[in-house]
Amino acid sequence: MKTKYIVGVIVFLGITVMLLNSNTVIRYVFKSKVWAHRVNSVEKLHQTEGKFKGLELDIVFVNNRKAFFDIHHPPDSSMGLSLSAYFRSIHDLFEYQYWLDFKNLNSENELLSAATLDSVARVFNIDKSSIIVESTKPWLLKSFKKMGFRTSYYLPSNLRKLDSLSLKAEIEQISKNILLSGSSYISADYRDYPILKRHFPDSKKILWFTVFGSMNRFSARFLLYKILLDKNVDVLLIPPC
């Protein structure tokens, strides 16, 4: 009897350790919600194929002699990979949804960049509702939303580190921006989720988990499961490997 008890405890501890240290479990249990973060190269793309339902990548709009989207995360240098070339390298375009973190959206390129992305989606026959366009300037996402893309307001970072007065002011500004933009989602680091849950409980959210940071692993994993069980959270990004 004692031996069975000890074995049971060992098995329980083993499962607990696995839950605390592995993203594999949440990837399988919440397959539709868990997407791959920063899949900015064809190599990473091929590594993630068949493992995720959605991919996040960083795009920079370039308008020299020809308008196109370049895939890279500033300040990293461009690898010369366009969004069109990226889509051409995917074996089954329709297997995925896409989260595009638009790094340089501004008032000067808003209309042309929206038209360019619309053109890319049409060329590859991609359902525009399967693409989320994200920006820190949500009021400039209206053109994308009108064309049928989903949009997300990339919130100011580290809300959790603000003092109460600063947080109150930031929340008021975020509320105004949400009303102004009508974005499909608000997006932020998973560690800011408790603040978003408290102040924007009914807003649709997309979040990312990349590091534990100052949180201990148990608290972080508990928070991740809480996030994934929230019906108003549609996506959680995790490292692809």
BELUR-V71932 format. One record per pair of residues at least 4 apart in sequence whose C-alpha atoms are under 7 Angstrom apart, sorted by sequence separation. I is the first residue (numbers start at 1). J is the second residue. If there is no record, write none. Layout:
((I:J) (I:J))
This chain:
((1:5) (2:6) (3:7) (4:8) (5:9) (6:10) (7:11) (8:12) (9:13) (10:14) (11:15) (12:16) (13:17) (14:18) (15:19) (16:20) (17:21) (18:22) (23:27) (24:28) (25:29) (26:30) (27:31) (30:34) (40:44) (41:45) (42:46) (43:47) (44:48) (45:49) (48:52) (63:67) (72:76) (81:85) (82:86) (83:87) (84:88) (85:89) (86:90) (105:109) (106:110) (109:113) (110:114) (111:115) (112:116) (113:117) (114:118) (115:119) (116:120) (117:121) (118:122) (119:123) (120:124) (121:125) (122:126) (141:145) (142:146) (143:147) (144:148) (145:149) (162:166) (163:167) (164:168) (165:169) (166:170) (167:171) (168:172) (169:173) (170:174) (171:175) (172:176) (173:177) (174:178) (175:179) (176:180) (177:181) (178:182) (188:192) (192:196) (193:197) (194:198) (195:199) (196:200) (197:201) (212:216) (215:219) (216:220) (217:221) (218:222) (219:223) (220:224) (221:225) (222:226) (223:227) (224:228) (225:229) (226:230) (39:44) (62:67) (63:68) (72:77) (81:86) (105:110) (121:126) (144:149) (145:150) (162:167) (178:183) (196:201) (212:217) (215:220) (228:233) (19:25) (39:45) (62:68) (72:78) (87:93) (145:151) (227:233) (27:34) (61:68) (62:69) (72:79) (121:128) (61:69) (62:70) (159:167) (212:220) (60:69) (61:70) (59:69) (60:70) (70:80) (71:81) (141:151) (59:70) (60:71) (70:81) (71:82) (59:71) (60:72) (70:82) (71:83) (58:71) (59:72) (69:82) (70:83) (58:72) (68:82) (69:83) (58:73) (138:153) (36:52) (39:55) (133:149) (137:153) (35:52) (39:56) (40:57) (132:149) (133:150) (134:151) (135:152) (136:153) (190:207) (34:52) (35:53) (36:54) (37:55) (38:56) (39:57) (40:58) (131:149) (132:150) (133:151) (134:152) (135:153) (136:154) (185:203) (186:204) (187:205) (188:206) (189:207) (190:208) (35:54) (36:55) (37:56) (38:57) (129:148) (131:150) (132:151) (133:152) (134:153) (135:154) (136:155) (185:204) (186:205) (187:206) (188:207) (189:208) (190:209) (35:55) (36:56) (38:58) (128:148) (129:149) (132:152) (134:154) (184:204) (185:205) (186:206) (187:207) (188:208) (189:209) (31:52) (32:53) (128:149) (129:150) (185:206) (31:53) (205:232) (206:233) (209:236) (204:232) (205:233) (206:234) (207:235) (208:236) (209:237) (210:238) (114:143) (203:232) (204:233) (205:234) (206:235) (207:236) (208:237) (209:238) (210:239) (105:135) (110:140) (114:144) (153:183) (202:232) (206:236) (207:237) (208:238) (40:71) (102:133) (152:183) (155:186) (40:72) (94:126) (98:130) (99:131) (100:132) (101:133) (102:134) (103:135) (111:143) (151:183) (152:184) (153:185) (154:186) (155:187) (160:192) (97:130) (98:131) (99:132) (100:133) (101:134) (102:135) (107:140) (151:184) (152:185) (153:186) (154:187) (155:188) (159:192) (97:131) (98:132) (99:133) (100:134) (101:135) (106:140) (150:184) (151:185) (152:186) (153:187) (154:188) (158:192) (152:187) (84:120) (138:177) (142:181) (55:96) (59:100) (139:180) (53:95) (54:96) (55:97) (56:98) (57:99) (58:100) (59:101) (60:102) (139:181) (53:96) (54:97) (55:98) (56:99) (57:100) (58:101) (59:102) (60:103) (61:104) (138:181) (42:86) (53:97) (54:98) (55:99) (56:100) (57:101) (58:102) (59:103) (60:104) (58:103) (138:183) (68:116) (67:116) (61:113) (48:240) (20:217) (20:218) (35:235) (37:237) (20:221) (33:234) (34:235) (35:236) (36:237) (37:238) (33:235) (34:236) (35:237) (36:238) (37:239) (33:236) (34:237) (35:238) (36:239) (37:240) (34:238) (36:240))
